[in-house]
Amino acid sequence: MSLLMPALIGHRGVASEAPENTAIGLKRCKQLGIKWVELDVTLAGDGSLVMMHDETLERFRKPTERISKMDREALLKVDAGEWFSPVFAGEPLLFLDQAVDLVKTLGMGLNLEIKINPDLPVEALVDGVLATEGLDALQHGDRLVVSSFDHQALARVAASKPEWPLGALYEGVNAQWRDSLVGFTPYSIHTDFETLTDDLAADIRSEYPLYCYTVNDPITFKRLLDKGVNGVFSDRAHAPDLHALITHP
C-alpha cells in the first residue's frame, strides 16, 4: 500500500514555532517544508466549524468561556496568537472553510481531526465537516485523511463519504483495538506512543498504516520507526534531527 501521509506530520500546524491551528502556523509549515499537517476542528454554538482543540478558551487565558456559547462573530474577536508569543498578537482563530482553502493554496496535505465538543451534538459537527467545500478536492488529490477518537463519528463520515480515508484514533491502545472499528474500515490507525508495545505495533501494522502522537525527540522517533511505525505527528516536524532518521520518502 502506498502511504498518503509522510513519516513526519506537523501537529496542529507546527506547534513549536507558531500558535496551533492558525493561518500563520500553516504558512510557517510551508516555509519549513512540512508537507502534511494535522489540524483540529470542533463545533461552535452557531454551527460554525472552528479550528480548535478545546471546548473552552482556556488556552487563550479565558477558561470560563465555552465555544458552545459563541458564534463566528464572537470567535473572530479572539486573539489566538498572543498566548503563544507577543509576536503573534492579533492572530485570529481559523475556521474550517478558511483552513481548507489555505491548505489547498499551499499545496499541503491535511489530517483533519474531528474534535468532539461535549456540549453540542456530534452529528452537527460531522455533518458540517461533510458539507465543507474543498475537502472532496483534497481527497481526490490524495491529500486528506479524516481522524477522530470518536469512532461513531468516523462511521457517520464513512456512510456519506466512503471514499474518504479515515484515521482511527486511540488513547491507551490495547489488544482489543479492532472492537471499536464498527461501521467503517480505517485507512490508518493513530495512537499514543506510550502504550504501544512491539506486539501491538506488529498486530496493527499487519493490517493498517500506523502513526503515533505526539513525538518531538529523535530517541522516541527512532524507537517507533524500529517498531515499524509509519510516521508520527510532531510539534517539530521540520527538525533536522528528526528528518535525519527517515530512510524513506
Secondary structure, DSSP 8 states (H G I E B T S, - for coil): ---SS-SEEEETTTTTTS-TTSHHHHHHHHHHT--EEEEEEEE-TTS-EE--SSSEEGGGTEEEEEGGG--HHHHTTS-SSTTT-GGGTT----BHHHHHHHHHHHT-EEEEEE---TTS-HHHHHHHHHT-TTHHHHHHTT-EEEEES-HHHHHHHHHH-TTS-EEEEESS--TTGGGG--S---SEEEEESTT--HHHHHHHHTTS-EEEE---SHHHHHHHHHHT--EEEETTTT-HHHHTT----
